Each structure stands twice: as C-alpha cells, then as structure tokens.
Amino acid sequence: MYETYRLGILIDHLKAEDLIRQIDEYIEETPVDQIPHIFYVLSLASNRRIMIELLTDLARGVDEELPASIVAGILYKDRERYTVEELYGKIGMLASLLSDEDDEIAASFRELKVSYDELQSVYGRRFKRKKARERMLARSEKVLEETLSEYAHFAEEMDRKEWWLN
C-alpha cells in the first residue's frame, strides 16, 4: 500500500496529513507489540516531501500495476471533486509516474490524455459553437468515466480490507 499512497500523494489526490492521521489513530488503538515500527517513522513525517521519500523507499521494487489501479479506482470514486480537465491531468500524471511505460494502465491513461489534449487543440481551431464544445466535453467525460469505472472495484476492495494496514 506504500506505493498506492505514494502515487496518490504525488498526483495530489491523497494528502500526507490524512495518512499521518490514519496511522496515528491506528497507533492509539493498537497494542504496542502489534504496531509495525515503520508506522512510527511515517507518523513522524513532518511534511509531504519527507512522506514521499519514506514511501518511495518502502515501495522500492513493488509492481506498480495494482497500486496504480487502486489510485485510478479512488479517482473514480472521488471524481465529483474535479473537473474533467483536472481528472485528465491526474491520469496523465499517474501514467507519467509509472516506470513501465508499456504497462496496460500507463499506456491506457497516456492514450486517453493525448486524445483529450488533441480534442482540446482541435476545438480551438474548428468548432466555434458552444454546443459543439459541450458535446465534445460530454463525450470526453463519458470516456474518462467509463475507463476509471473499470478500476472502481480496486478502491472498494481497499476500503473493505483496509490494506494500508497490511
């Protein structure tokens, strides 16, 4: 889960402060002998940069596909917080953060972002009517929502099992 939180924080969807709060709550509610030592270290992270450094060290060598899928599912679940443009920006950042550019999720998100950027570019030159722009944005939003919805079950599973504690 360290990689999930690292990616979520890097795309500015998850907050380091929220992770620290969750870890602090866990520490308060759990017997001392059952608390992983690293939780104390993460709890003491004083800012976003230090948290990202710690999570990067902890996640070194982890396959990024599952964590990226979970983050995509979380973005789907929280999609109302963002405009379509902001969501495309976040999936573009997520794709760029993945080390394997040929990975299915990275390629899919990169392709979506490029397609969206091309639509935005074409809109400025070809479509002058507001109605045409609204149709284009609605189609683009539907494609993005459908793609992210494919990952929703990963976020639901994370919520059910509280994987961040494992």
DOKOL-649557 format. One line per 4 residues: for each residue x, y, z of C-alpha. Coordinates in nm, 2 decimals. Example, Ala and Ser with C-alpha at 12.3 -4.5 7.8 and 13.67 -1.06 7.14 Angstrom:
2
1.23:-0.45:0.78  1.37:-0.11:0.71
REM end
This chain:
166
0.00:0.00:0.00  0.30:0.23:0.03  0.31:0.26:-0.34  -0.06:0.34:-0.36
-0.02:0.62:-0.11  0.30:0.75:-0.28  0.12:0.77:-0.62  -0.19:0.92:-0.47
0.01:1.19:-0.29  0.22:1.26:-0.60  -0.08:1.33:-0.82  -0.21:1.55:-0.53
-0.52:1.34:-0.47  -0.43:1.19:-0.13  -0.29:1.41:0.14  0.01:1.31:0.35
-0.17:1.46:0.65  -0.46:1.22:0.61  -0.22:0.92:0.60  -0.05:1.05:0.92
-0.38:1.09:1.09  -0.49:0.74:1.00  -0.16:0.60:1.12  -0.18:0.80:1.44
-0.53:0.66:1.50  -0.41:0.31:1.44  -0.12:0.36:1.68  -0.36:0.48:1.95
-0.60:0.19:1.91  -0.34:-0.09:1.87  -0.13:-0.27:2.13  0.23:-0.16:2.11
0.37:-0.50:2.02  0.14:-0.52:1.71  0.24:-0.19:1.56  0.49:-0.21:1.27
0.80:0.00:1.35  0.77:0.19:1.02  0.43:0.33:1.13  0.61:0.53:1.39
0.85:0.67:1.13  0.57:0.75:0.89  0.37:0.91:1.18  0.66:1.15:1.25
0.69:1.27:0.89  0.69:1.64:0.91  0.59:1.73:0.56  0.48:1.60:0.22
0.84:1.57:0.08  0.96:1.36:0.37  0.65:1.14:0.35  0.71:1.08:-0.03
1.07:1.00:0.04  0.98:0.74:0.30  0.70:0.59:0.09  0.94:0.57:-0.21
1.20:0.38:0.00  0.93:0.15:0.13  0.78:0.08:-0.21  1.11:0.02:-0.39
1.08:-0.28:-0.62  0.70:-0.31:-0.59  0.49:-0.38:-0.90  0.31:-0.06:-0.98
0.01:-0.20:-1.16  -0.20:-0.28:-0.86  -0.13:0.04:-0.67  -0.20:0.24:-0.99
-0.52:0.05:-1.04  -0.62:0.14:-0.68  -0.54:0.50:-0.73  -0.75:0.50:-1.05
-1.04:0.35:-0.86  -1.01:0.61:-0.59  -1.01:0.88:-0.86  -1.33:0.73:-1.00
-1.49:0.72:-0.65  -1.39:1.09:-0.59  -1.45:1.21:-0.95  -1.70:1.47:-0.83
-1.42:1.67:-0.67  -1.26:1.75:-1.00  -1.34:1.90:-1.34  -1.29:1.68:-1.64
-0.97:1.87:-1.72  -0.84:1.81:-1.37  -0.91:1.44:-1.39  -0.73:1.42:-1.72
-0.44:1.60:-1.57  -0.43:1.35:-1.28  -0.44:1.04:-1.50  -0.17:1.20:-1.72
0.05:1.25:-1.41  -0.03:0.89:-1.29  0.07:0.75:-1.63  0.40:0.95:-1.63
0.49:0.83:-1.27  0.48:0.46:-1.37  0.82:0.33:-1.46  0.69:0.07:-1.71
0.55:0.28:-2.00  0.43:-0.03:-2.17  0.22:-0.13:-1.87  -0.15:-0.16:-1.96
-0.27:0.11:-1.72  0.01:0.36:-1.81  -0.05:0.31:-2.19  -0.43:0.34:-2.15
-0.41:0.66:-1.94  -0.14:0.82:-2.16  -0.35:0.74:-2.47  -0.66:0.90:-2.30
-0.47:1.21:-2.21  -0.32:1.25:-2.55  -0.66:1.21:-2.71  -0.81:1.47:-2.47
-0.53:1.71:-2.54  -0.58:1.67:-2.92  -0.96:1.73:-2.88  -0.88:2.05:-2.69
-0.64:2.16:-2.96  -0.89:2.08:-3.24  -1.17:2.26:-3.05  -0.98:2.59:-3.07
-0.94:2.57:-3.44  -1.25:2.40:-3.58  -1.55:2.44:-3.35  -1.68:2.79:-3.28
-2.02:2.70:-3.13  -2.07:2.64:-2.76  -2.29:2.34:-2.84  -2.02:2.16:-3.02
-1.78:2.22:-2.74  -2.03:2.09:-2.48  -2.09:1.77:-2.69  -1.71:1.72:-2.72
-1.66:1.76:-2.35  -1.95:1.53:-2.27  -1.81:1.25:-2.49  -1.47:1.30:-2.34
-1.60:1.29:-1.99  -1.80:0.98:-2.06  -1.49:0.80:-2.20  -1.29:0.90:-1.89
-1.56:0.80:-1.65  -1.60:0.46:-1.82  -1.23:0.40:-1.82  -1.19:0.49:-1.45
-1.50:0.29:-1.36  -1.31:-0.02:-1.47  -1.09:0.03:-1.16  -1.36:0.11:-0.91
-1.36:-0.24:-0.76  -0.99:-0.20:-0.66  -1.07:0.11:-0.45  -1.37:-0.08:-0.30
-1.16:-0.38:-0.21  -0.90:-0.15:-0.05  -1.17:0.01:0.16  -1.31:-0.32:0.27
-0.99:-0.48:0.38  -0.80:-0.17:0.49  -0.50:-0.29:0.30  -0.29:0.01:0.41
-0.25:-0.16:0.75  -0.11:-0.48:0.60
REM end
